[in-house]
Amino acid sequence: MTSLAPNDFSHLHVHSEFSLLDGLGRINELLDQAAAHGFDSLALTDHGALYGAVAFYQA
């Protein structure tokens, strides 16, 4: 079995503070942690709102 490097994988189910009752992470903190762990990409999949989309795009 081969292991994947962090840049070969993207989390596609991430909720931010804008996903009411389902998320807690702040966008800048999520991106900082992803970068610190070597990830090249991250998806934002908030539920019920697009409030975080602009902040995520701008970050």
mmCIF file of the N, C-alpha and C atoms, coordinates in Angstrom:
data_MODEL
# 
_entry.id   MODEL 
# 
loop_
_atom_site.group_PDB 
_atom_site.id 
_atom_site.type_symbol 
_atom_site.label_atom_id 
_atom_site.label_alt_id 
_atom_site.label_comp_id 
_atom_site.label_asym_id 
_atom_site.label_entity_id 
_atom_site.label_seq_id 
_atom_site.pdbx_PDB_ins_code 
_atom_site.Cartn_x 
_atom_site.Cartn_y 
_atom_site.Cartn_z 
_atom_site.occupancy 
_atom_site.B_iso_or_equiv 
_atom_site.pdbx_formal_charge 
_atom_site.auth_seq_id 
_atom_site.auth_comp_id 
_atom_site.auth_asym_id 
_atom_site.auth_atom_id 
_atom_site.pdbx_PDB_model_num 
ATOM 1   N N  . MET A 1 1  ? 0.852   -1.174 0.000  1.00 0.00 ? 1  MET A N  1 
ATOM 2   C CA . MET A 1 1  ? 0.000   0.000  0.000  1.00 0.00 ? 1  MET A CA 1 
ATOM 3   C C  . MET A 1 1  ? 0.900   1.240  0.000  1.00 0.00 ? 1  MET A C  1 
ATOM 4   N N  . THR A 1 2  ? 0.604   2.171  -0.864 1.00 0.00 ? 2  THR A N  1 
ATOM 5   C CA . THR A 1 2  ? 1.377   3.414  -0.901 1.00 0.00 ? 2  THR A CA 1 
ATOM 6   C C  . THR A 1 2  ? 0.654   4.486  -0.103 1.00 0.00 ? 2  THR A C  1 
ATOM 7   N N  . SER A 1 3  ? 1.416   5.377  0.454  1.00 0.00 ? 3  SER A N  1 
ATOM 8   C CA . SER A 1 3  ? 0.804   6.467  1.218  1.00 0.00 ? 3  SER A CA 1 
ATOM 9   C C  . SER A 1 3  ? 0.766   7.725  0.358  1.00 0.00 ? 3  SER A C  1 
ATOM 10  N N  . LEU A 1 4  ? -0.221  8.549  0.611  1.00 0.00 ? 4  LEU A N  1 
ATOM 11  C CA . LEU A 1 4  ? -0.383  9.797  -0.129 1.00 0.00 ? 4  LEU A CA 1 
ATOM 12  C C  . LEU A 1 4  ? 0.332   10.931 0.580  1.00 0.00 ? 4  LEU A C  1 
ATOM 13  N N  . ALA A 1 5  ? 0.951   11.770 -0.188 1.00 0.00 ? 5  ALA A N  1 
ATOM 14  C CA . ALA A 1 5  ? 1.517   13.004 0.358  1.00 0.00 ? 5  ALA A CA 1 
ATOM 15  C C  . ALA A 1 5  ? 0.371   13.993 0.547  1.00 0.00 ? 5  ALA A C  1 
ATOM 16  N N  . PRO A 1 6  ? 0.497   14.926 1.483  1.00 0.00 ? 6  PRO A N  1 
ATOM 17  C CA . PRO A 1 6  ? -0.594  15.890 1.709  1.00 0.00 ? 6  PRO A CA 1 
ATOM 18  C C  . PRO A 1 6  ? -1.025  16.638 0.452  1.00 0.00 ? 6  PRO A C  1 
ATOM 19  N N  . ASN A 1 7  ? -0.089  16.913 -0.469 1.00 0.00 ? 7  ASN A N  1 
ATOM 20  C CA . ASN A 1 7  ? -0.484  17.649 -1.664 1.00 0.00 ? 7  ASN A CA 1 
ATOM 21  C C  . ASN A 1 7  ? -1.174  16.762 -2.698 1.00 0.00 ? 7  ASN A C  1 
ATOM 22  N N  . ASP A 1 8  ? -1.314  15.459 -2.429 1.00 0.00 ? 8  ASP A N  1 
ATOM 23  C CA . ASP A 1 8  ? -2.061  14.548 -3.295 1.00 0.00 ? 8  ASP A CA 1 
ATOM 24  C C  . ASP A 1 8  ? -3.500  14.365 -2.818 1.00 0.00 ? 8  ASP A C  1 
ATOM 25  N N  . PHE A 1 9  ? -3.881  15.068 -1.782 1.00 0.00 ? 9  PHE A N  1 
ATOM 26  C CA . PHE A 1 9  ? -5.186  14.871 -1.145 1.00 0.00 ? 9  PHE A CA 1 
ATOM 27  C C  . PHE A 1 9  ? -5.799  16.223 -0.813 1.00 0.00 ? 9  PHE A C  1 
ATOM 28  N N  . SER A 1 10 ? -7.103  16.348 -1.006 1.00 0.00 ? 10 SER A N  1 
ATOM 29  C CA . SER A 1 10 ? -7.817  17.576 -0.620 1.00 0.00 ? 10 SER A CA 1 
ATOM 30  C C  . SER A 1 10 ? -9.029  17.209 0.220  1.00 0.00 ? 10 SER A C  1 
ATOM 31  N N  . HIS A 1 11 ? -9.174  17.852 1.354  1.00 0.00 ? 11 HIS A N  1 
ATOM 32  C CA . HIS A 1 11 ? -10.376 17.663 2.161  1.00 0.00 ? 11 HIS A CA 1 
ATOM 33  C C  . HIS A 1 11 ? -11.544 18.330 1.445  1.00 0.00 ? 11 HIS A C  1 
ATOM 34  N N  . LEU A 1 12 ? -12.600 17.577 1.193  1.00 0.00 ? 12 LEU A N  1 
ATOM 35  C CA . LEU A 1 12 ? -13.747 18.088 0.447  1.00 0.00 ? 12 LEU A CA 1 
ATOM 36  C C  . LEU A 1 12 ? -14.995 18.229 1.304  1.00 0.00 ? 12 LEU A C  1 
ATOM 37  N N  . HIS A 1 13 ? -14.838 18.132 2.611  1.00 0.00 ? 13 HIS A N  1 
ATOM 38  C CA . HIS A 1 13 ? -15.988 18.269 3.506  1.00 0.00 ? 13 HIS A CA 1 
ATOM 39  C C  . HIS A 1 13 ? -15.553 19.076 4.729  1.00 0.00 ? 13 HIS A C  1 
ATOM 40  N N  . VAL A 1 14 ? -15.403 20.379 4.538  1.00 0.00 ? 14 VAL A N  1 
ATOM 41  C CA . VAL A 1 14 ? -14.914 21.268 5.591  1.00 0.00 ? 14 VAL A CA 1 
ATOM 42  C C  . VAL A 1 14 ? -15.954 22.346 5.858  1.00 0.00 ? 14 VAL A C  1 
ATOM 43  N N  . HIS A 1 15 ? -16.311 22.528 7.114  1.00 0.00 ? 15 HIS A N  1 
ATOM 44  C CA . HIS A 1 15 ? -17.296 23.534 7.506  1.00 0.00 ? 15 HIS A CA 1 
ATOM 45  C C  . HIS A 1 15 ? -16.614 24.634 8.305  1.00 0.00 ? 15 HIS A C  1 
ATOM 46  N N  . SER A 1 16 ? -16.994 25.866 8.011  1.00 0.00 ? 16 SER A N  1 
ATOM 47  C CA . SER A 1 16 ? -16.430 27.005 8.736  1.00 0.00 ? 16 SER A CA 1 
ATOM 48  C C  . SER A 1 16 ? -17.438 27.517 9.763  1.00 0.00 ? 16 SER A C  1 
ATOM 49  N N  . GLU A 1 17 ? -17.070 28.596 10.403 1.00 0.00 ? 17 GLU A N  1 
ATOM 50  C CA . GLU A 1 17 ? -17.957 29.232 11.375 1.00 0.00 ? 17 GLU A CA 1 
ATOM 51  C C  . GLU A 1 17 ? -19.259 29.718 10.739 1.00 0.00 ? 17 GLU A C  1 
ATOM 52  N N  . PHE A 1 18 ? -19.301 29.791 9.413  1.00 0.00 ? 18 PHE A N  1 
ATOM 53  C CA . PHE A 1 18 ? -20.502 30.243 8.718  1.00 0.00 ? 18 PHE A CA 1 
ATOM 54  C C  . PHE A 1 18 ? -21.501 29.118 8.473  1.00 0.00 ? 18 PHE A C  1 
ATOM 55  N N  . SER A 1 19 ? -21.146 27.893 8.793  1.00 0.00 ? 19 SER A N  1 
ATOM 56  C CA . SER A 1 19 ? -22.048 26.763 8.665  1.00 0.00 ? 19 SER A CA 1 
ATOM 57  C C  . SER A 1 19 ? -22.725 26.568 10.018 1.00 0.00 ? 19 SER A C  1 
ATOM 58  N N  . LEU A 1 20 ? -23.883 27.162 10.160 1.00 0.00 ? 20 LEU A N  1 
ATOM 59  C CA . LEU A 1 20 ? -24.569 27.195 11.451 1.00 0.00 ? 20 LEU A CA 1 
ATOM 60  C C  . LEU A 1 20 ? -24.825 25.797 11.999 1.00 0.00 ? 20 LEU A C  1 
ATOM 61  N N  . LEU A 1 21 ? -24.506 25.612 13.250 1.00 0.00 ? 21 LEU A N  1 
ATOM 62  C CA . LEU A 1 21 ? -24.683 24.373 14.007 1.00 0.00 ? 21 LEU A CA 1 
ATOM 63  C C  . LEU A 1 21 ? -23.833 23.219 13.492 1.00 0.00 ? 21 LEU A C  1 
ATOM 64  N N  . ASP A 1 22 ? -22.942 23.470 12.547 1.00 0.00 ? 22 ASP A N  1 
ATOM 65  C CA . ASP A 1 22 ? -22.170 22.373 11.981 1.00 0.00 ? 22 ASP A CA 1 
ATOM 66  C C  . ASP A 1 22 ? -20.679 22.674 11.874 1.00 0.00 ? 22 ASP A C  1 
ATOM 67  N N  . GLY A 1 23 ? -20.293 23.937 11.988 1.00 0.00 ? 23 GLY A N  1 
ATOM 68  C CA . GLY A 1 23 ? -18.886 24.278 11.832 1.00 0.00 ? 23 GLY A CA 1 
ATOM 69  C C  . GLY A 1 23 ? -18.409 25.197 12.932 1.00 0.00 ? 23 GLY A C  1 
ATOM 70  N N  . LEU A 1 24 ? -17.117 25.230 13.128 1.00 0.00 ? 24 LEU A N  1 
ATOM 71  C CA . LEU A 1 24 ? -16.553 26.060 14.177 1.00 0.00 ? 24 LEU A CA 1 
ATOM 72  C C  . LEU A 1 24 ? -15.314 26.807 13.702 1.00 0.00 ? 24 LEU A C  1 
ATOM 73  N N  . GLY A 1 25 ? -14.597 26.229 12.752 1.00 0.00 ? 25 GLY A N  1 
ATOM 74  C CA . GLY A 1 25 ? -13.323 26.794 12.330 1.00 0.00 ? 25 GLY A CA 1 
ATOM 75  C C  . GLY A 1 25 ? -13.466 28.119 11.600 1.00 0.00 ? 25 GLY A C  1 
ATOM 76  N N  . ARG A 1 26 ? -12.540 29.016 11.890 1.00 0.00 ? 26 ARG A N  1 
ATOM 77  C CA . ARG A 1 26 ? -12.479 30.277 11.152 1.00 0.00 ? 26 ARG A CA 1 
ATOM 78  C C  . ARG A 1 26 ? -11.678 30.039 9.878  1.00 0.00 ? 26 ARG A C  1 
ATOM 79  N N  . ILE A 1 27 ? -12.083 30.684 8.803  1.00 0.00 ? 27 ILE A N  1 
ATOM 80  C CA . ILE A 1 27 ? -11.499 30.412 7.496  1.00 0.00 ? 27 ILE A CA 1 
ATOM 81  C C  . ILE A 1 27 ? -9.984  30.593 7.494  1.00 0.00 ? 27 ILE A C  1 
ATOM 82  N N  . ASN A 1 28 ? -9.498  31.696 8.021  1.00 0.00 ? 28 ASN A N  1 
ATOM 83  C CA . ASN A 1 28 ? -8.046  31.908 8.034  1.00 0.00 ? 28 ASN A CA 1 
ATOM 84  C C  . ASN A 1 28 ? -7.326  30.830 8.836  1.00 0.00 ? 28 ASN A C  1 
ATOM 85  N N  . GLU A 1 29 ? -7.916  30.395 9.931  1.00 0.00 ? 29 GLU A N  1 
ATOM 86  C CA . GLU A 1 29 ? -7.299  29.341 10.738 1.00 0.00 ? 29 GLU A CA 1 
ATOM 87  C C  . GLU A 1 29 ? -7.311  28.002 10.004 1.00 0.00 ? 29 GLU A C  1 
ATOM 88  N N  . LEU A 1 30 ? -8.407  27.712 9.303  1.00 0.00 ? 30 LEU A N  1 
ATOM 89  C CA . LEU A 1 30 ? -8.475  26.479 8.523  1.00 0.00 ? 30 LEU A CA 1 
ATOM 90  C C  . LEU A 1 30 ? -7.398  26.463 7.444  1.00 0.00 ? 30 LEU A C  1 
ATOM 91  N N  . LEU A 1 31 ? -7.252  27.584 6.746  1.00 0.00 ? 31 LEU A N  1 
ATOM 92  C CA . LEU A 1 31 ? -6.247  27.667 5.687  1.00 0.00 ? 31 LEU A CA 1 
ATOM 93  C C  . LEU A 1 31 ? -4.831  27.612 6.247  1.00 0.00 ? 31 LEU A C  1 
ATOM 94  N N  . ASP A 1 32 ? -4.605  28.261 7.375  1.00 0.00 ? 32 ASP A N  1 
ATOM 95  C CA . ASP A 1 32 ? -3.282  28.213 8.008  1.00 0.00 ? 32 ASP A CA 1 
ATOM 96  C C  . ASP A 1 32 ? -2.916  26.783 8.399  1.00 0.00 ? 32 ASP A C  1 
ATOM 97  N N  . GLN A 1 33 ? -3.868  26.053 8.973  1.00 0.00 ? 33 GLN A N  1 
ATOM 98  C CA . GLN A 1 33 ? -3.605  24.675 9.382  1.00 0.00 ? 33 GLN A CA 1 
ATOM 99  C C  . GLN A 1 33 ? -3.378  23.772 8.174  1.00 0.00 ? 33 GLN A C  1 
ATOM 100 N N  . ALA A 1 34 ? -4.160  23.974 7.117  1.00 0.00 ? 34 ALA A N  1 
ATOM 101 C CA . ALA A 1 34 ? -3.966  23.177 5.903  1.00 0.00 ? 34 ALA A CA 1 
ATOM 102 C C  . ALA A 1 34 ? -2.567  23.407 5.337  1.00 0.00 ? 34 ALA A C  1 
ATOM 103 N N  . ALA A 1 35 ? -2.145  24.663 5.282  1.00 0.00 ? 35 ALA A N  1 
ATOM 104 C CA . ALA A 1 35 ? -0.801  24.981 4.777  1.00 0.00 ? 35 ALA A CA 1 
ATOM 105 C C  . ALA A 1 35 ? 0.281   24.413 5.692  1.00 0.00 ? 35 ALA A C  1 
ATOM 106 N N  . ALA A 1 36 ? 0.073   24.495 6.996  1.00 0.00 ? 36 ALA A N  1 
ATOM 107 C CA . ALA A 1 36 ? 1.055   23.985 7.952  1.00 0.00 ? 36 ALA A CA 1 
ATOM 108 C C  . ALA A 1 36 ? 1.247   22.474 7.824  1.00 0.00 ? 36 ALA A C  1 
ATOM 109 N N  . HIS A 1 37 ? 0.198   21.777 7.375  1.00 0.00 ? 37 HIS A N  1 
ATOM 110 C CA . HIS A 1 37 ? 0.285   20.329 7.209  1.00 0.00 ? 37 HIS A CA 1 
ATOM 111 C C  . HIS A 1 37 ? 0.619   19.930 5.775  1.00 0.00 ? 37 HIS A C  1 
ATOM 112 N N  . GLY A 1 38 ? 0.947   20.905 4.931  1.00 0.00 ? 38 GLY A N  1 
ATOM 113 C CA . GLY A 1 38 ? 1.412   20.605 3.581  1.00 0.00 ? 38 GLY A CA 1 
ATOM 114 C C  . GLY A 1 38 ? 0.346   20.444 2.523  1.00 0.00 ? 38 GLY A C  1 
ATOM 115 N N  . PHE A 1 39 ? -0.894  20.804 2.830  1.00 0.00 ? 39 PHE A N  1 
ATOM 116 C CA . PHE A 1 39 ? -1.955  20.686 1.838  1.00 0.00 ? 39 PHE A CA 1 
ATOM 117 C C  . PHE A 1 39 ? -1.910  21.846 0.853  1.00 0.00 ? 39 PHE A C  1 
ATOM 118 N N  . ASP A 1 40 ? -2.071  21.539 -0.435 1.00 0.00 ? 40 ASP A N  1 
ATOM 119 C CA . ASP A 1 40 ? -2.089  22.563 -1.474 1.00 0.00 ? 40 ASP A CA 1 
ATOM 120 C C  . ASP A 1 40 ? -3.478  23.137 -1.691 1.00 0.00 ? 40 ASP A C  1 
ATOM 121 N N  . SER A 1 41 ? -4.502  22.419 -1.254 1.00 0.00 ? 41 SER A N  1 
ATOM 122 C CA . SER A 1 41 ? -5.875  22.857 -1.521 1.00 0.00 ? 41 SER A CA 1 
ATOM 123 C C  . SER A 1 41 ? -6.792  22.462 -0.371 1.00 0.00 ? 41 SER A C  1 
ATOM 124 N N  . LEU A 1 42 ? -7.951  23.091 -0.372 1.00 0.00 ? 42 LEU A N  1 
ATOM 125 C CA . LEU A 1 42 ? -8.962  22.845 0.656  1.00 0.00 ? 42 LEU A CA 1 
ATOM 126 C C  . LEU A 1 42 ? -10.302 23.275 0.078  1.00 0.00 ? 42 LEU A C  1 
ATOM 127 N N  . ALA A 1 43 ? -11.348 22.547 0.374  1.00 0.00 ? 43 ALA A N  1 
ATOM 128 C CA . ALA A 1 43 ? -12.688 22.916 -0.075 1.00 0.00 ? 43 ALA A CA 1 
ATOM 129 C C  . ALA A 1 43 ? -13.480 23.437 1.113  1.00 0.00 ? 43 ALA A C  1 
ATOM 130 N N  . LEU A 1 44 ? -14.372 24.363 0.858  1.00 0.00 ? 44 LEU A N  1 
ATOM 131 C CA . LEU A 1 44 ? -15.269 24.878 1.889  1.00 0.00 ? 44 LEU A CA 1 
ATOM 132 C C  . LEU A 1 44 ? -16.675 24.423 1.540  1.00 0.00 ? 44 LEU A C  1 
ATOM 133 N N  . THR A 1 45 ? -17.302 23.653 2.430  1.00 0.00 ? 45 THR A N  1 
ATOM 134 C CA . THR A 1 45 ? -18.610 23.070 2.142  1.00 0.00 ? 45 THR A CA 1 
ATOM 135 C C  . THR A 1 45 ? -19.608 23.412 3.240  1.00 0.00 ? 45 THR A C  1 
ATOM 136 N N  . ASP A 1 46 ? -19.771 24.697 3.495  1.00 0.00 ? 46 ASP A N  1 
ATOM 137 C CA . ASP A 1 46 ? -20.729 25.138 4.506  1.00 0.00 ? 46 ASP A CA 1 
ATOM 138 C C  . ASP A 1 46 ? -22.146 24.759 4.099  1.00 0.00 ? 46 ASP A C  1 
ATOM 139 N N  . HIS A 1 47 ? -22.992 24.537 5.096  1.00 0.00 ? 47 HIS A N  1 
ATOM 140 C CA . HIS A 1 47 ? -24.389 24.183 4.864  1.00 0.00 ? 47 HIS A CA 1 
ATOM 141 C C  . HIS A 1 47 ? -25.290 25.396 4.994  1.00 0.00 ? 47 HIS A C  1 
ATOM 142 N N  . GLY A 1 48 ? -26.211 25.549 4.065  1.00 0.00 ? 48 GLY A N  1 
ATOM 143 C CA . GLY A 1 48 ? -27.289 26.519 4.197  1.00 0.00 ? 48 GLY A CA 1 
ATOM 144 C C  . GLY A 1 48 ? -26.934 27.970 3.976  1.00 0.00 ? 48 GLY A C  1 
ATOM 145 N N  . ALA A 1 49 ? -25.697 28.279 3.634  1.00 0.00 ? 49 ALA A N  1 
ATOM 146 C CA . ALA A 1 49 ? -25.321 29.683 3.453  1.00 0.00 ? 49 ALA A CA 1 
ATOM 147 C C  . ALA A 1 49 ? -24.043 29.778 2.627  1.00 0.00 ? 49 ALA A C  1 
ATOM 148 N N  . LEU A 1 50 ? -23.899 30.904 1.962  1.00 0.00 ? 50 LEU A N  1 
ATOM 149 C CA . LEU A 1 50 ? -22.681 31.186 1.197  1.00 0.00 ? 50 LEU A CA 1 
ATOM 150 C C  . LEU A 1 50 ? -21.888 32.321 1.816  1.00 0.00 ? 50 LEU A C  1 
ATOM 151 N N  . TYR A 1 51 ? -22.157 32.622 3.074  1.00 0.00 ? 51 TYR A N  1 
ATOM 152 C CA . TYR A 1 51 ? -21.500 33.752 3.732  1.00 0.00 ? 51 TYR A CA 1 
ATOM 153 C C  . TYR A 1 51 ? -19.983 33.612 3.751  1.00 0.00 ? 51 TYR A C  1 
ATOM 154 N N  . GLY A 1 52 ? -19.487 32.405 3.867  1.00 0.00 ? 52 GLY A N  1 
ATOM 155 C CA . GLY A 1 52 ? -18.051 32.201 3.929  1.00 0.00 ? 52 GLY A CA 1 
ATOM 156 C C  . GLY A 1 52 ? -17.366 32.159 2.576  1.00 0.00 ? 52 GLY A C  1 
ATOM 157 N N  . ALA A 1 53 ? -18.128 32.095 1.491  1.00 0.00 ? 53 ALA A N  1 
ATOM 158 C CA . ALA A 1 53 ? -17.535 31.948 0.161  1.00 0.00 ? 53 ALA A CA 1 
ATOM 159 C C  . ALA A 1 53 ? -16.627 33.117 -0.206 1.00 0.00 ? 53 ALA A C  1 
ATOM 160 N N  . VAL A 1 54 ? -17.047 34.336 0.075  1.00 0.00 ? 54 VAL A N  1 
ATOM 161 C CA . VAL A 1 54 ? -16.240 35.504 -0.274 1.00 0.00 ? 54 VAL A CA 1 
ATOM 162 C C  . VAL A 1 54 ? -14.956 35.526 0.550  1.00 0.00 ? 54 VAL A C  1 
ATOM 163 N N  . ALA A 1 55 ? -15.074 35.306 1.843  1.00 0.00 ? 55 ALA A N  1 
ATOM 164 C CA . ALA A 1 55 ? -13.888 35.298 2.710  1.00 0.00 ? 55 ALA A CA 1 
ATOM 165 C C  . ALA A 1 55 ? -12.933 34.178 2.308  1.00 0.00 ? 55 ALA A C  1 
ATOM 166 N N  . PHE A 1 56 ? -13.474 33.016 1.957  1.00 0.00 ? 56 PHE A N  1 
ATOM 167 C CA . PHE A 1 56 ? -12.650 31.886 1.528  1.00 0.00 ? 56 PHE A CA 1 
ATOM 168 C C  . PHE A 1 56 ? -11.937 32.214 0.222  1.00 0.00 ? 56 PHE A C  1 
ATOM 169 N N  . TYR A 1 57 ? -12.640 32.824 -0.718 1.00 0.00 ? 57 TYR A N  1 
ATOM 170 C CA . TYR A 1 57 ? -12.055 33.203 -2.004 1.00 0.00 ? 57 TYR A CA 1 
ATOM 171 C C  . TYR A 1 57 ? -10.961 34.253 -1.829 1.00 0.00 ? 57 TYR A C  1 
ATOM 172 N N  . GLN A 1 58 ? -11.200 35.208 -0.966 1.00 0.00 ? 58 GLN A N  1 
ATOM 173 C CA . GLN A 1 58 ? -10.243 36.291 -0.762 1.00 0.00 ? 58 GLN A CA 1 
ATOM 174 C C  . GLN A 1 58 ? -9.010  35.837 0.016  1.00 0.00 ? 58 GLN A C  1 
ATOM 175 N N  . ALA A 1 59 ? -9.159  34.795 0.823  1.00 0.00 ? 59 ALA A N  1 
ATOM 176 C CA . ALA A 1 59 ? -8.027  34.309 1.619  1.00 0.00 ? 59 ALA A CA 1 
ATOM 177 C C  . ALA A 1 59 ? -7.101  33.533 0.727  1.00 0.00 ? 59 ALA A C  1 
# 
